[in-house]
Amino acid sequence: MDLKGKTVWITGASSGIGEGLARAMIGAGAAVILSGRRVAELERVAGEIGGETLVLPFEATDYDALPGVVATAEGWRGGVDMLVNNAGISQRSLGLDTGFDVYRRLMEIDFFAPLRLTQLVLPAMVARKSGHLMAISSVAGKAGSPLRTGYCAAKHAVVGYFDALRAEIAKHEIGVTVVTPGFVRTSIAANAVQGDGSTRGYSDDDIDAGISADEAAAQILAGLASGQREIPVGKAGGMEMALLDLKRANPDQVFDLMANAARNL
């Protein structure tokens, strides 16, 4: 995939994998639309990565505002060539302790928001017979993990939706890539919601020992270049990467491993 001269729209671009992807996309010659809620951080990223950028802040679940936001993105350079659905939040709470409103929030932000944005961007891609959709899911979208019942549900839904959509829109010459990151050094664990909806406030050792966001972005671009439709992202030989293989080969073993991990929680 040649990104030179393309317009790439990245949500959740103010930090983490989104920021890493923005930097990598600019390096590959793309023009980048940076979206998220934190305007100052989006402007910081734009200043640091250089290149041709548009800062386009919006709230992912403000569905009434989305058509206008999409119109601005489409009008910037005459169309969006690639949409990267990256914005999201994680969870750290037992299912028994998690409020129903927290589950709804996780599904709204992590599943319905990217679904709705995709719905609004897709018609113009179909009309042009070109475009690419990317969804940042997670290893948690392939295997159920303790303390993440709602997050796993949302990320499994992301995988299912984009896998099915890929089949439907292939005839329109539109590509779909699903990314399943493992441990990447970001603030995702510290920003995770707890059972009462509050922010956790601290990270995980596994996250802190993971690859950098720039390394994650490099793996994603390499996967795009080789035509991978599902791109696992993580440390080579890392246990979360092995988990993806094990889930396919021996799901019962994964179920037992996760149950054992949850025994002392």
C-alpha positions, 0 to 999 in steps of 0.5 A: 500500500502506497500512502504517499499523497493519501489522506488518512484520518486517525481517531484517538490521535492525541496519544498512544498508538494513534499518535504513533500511527500519525507519526508513521503515516506522515513519514510515509508521505500521507496527509493526516487528520488528527482527531480526539477530544483533547485539543491541546494534545492534538495540536502538540502531536501536529506540531511534533510530527510536521507534514500536512495535518488537520486537527479535527477534535470531536467527541466520538459518541456525539452522534448528532455532530458526526455528519458535520465532522465527516463533512469537514474531513471529506472537504479538507483534501477532497476525500478520506482515503483511509479511516483509522478507528483507534479511539477507545477505553479499556476496563479493569473490573470483575463482571460481578462488580461492574455496573450496567452503565459502565458496560454501555459506556464501553460498548458506545465508545469502543464499538458503536462510535467506530461503527457509526463513523465508518457508516458515515465515511463509507458511502464516499469510498464506495462512490469512488471505488477506493478506500481503506478502513482500519479498526484497532481491536485488541488481543482481547478481541480474540480471547476473553481476559479477566477484569475486561468483560466489557472491553473484551465484548466490545473488541470482539464486536469490532472484529466481527463487524469489520470482518463481515463488512470486509466481505461485503465491500470487497466488490467496491475495491475497499480494503479492511484491516483489523489490528489486534495489539497486545502489550503496548506502552500506552496509558490504556490501563491507567485510563481504564474504567473500573466497575463504578465508572471511575478511572483506574489511575495506574498502569499494568506491569505487562503494559509497561513492559510492552513495545512502544507506540512507535514500534506498534505503528511500524508493525502496523504499516509493515502489515499494511504493506504486505496486505495483511487483513488482520495484523497482530501487534506485539513483542516477538515471542511475547505471551500475548502473541502466543495466546493468539496462536493458542486460541486457534489451536487449543481454545480449551487450554486458553479457557483454563489459563484465563480461569487460573489467572482469575482465581485470586482476583 
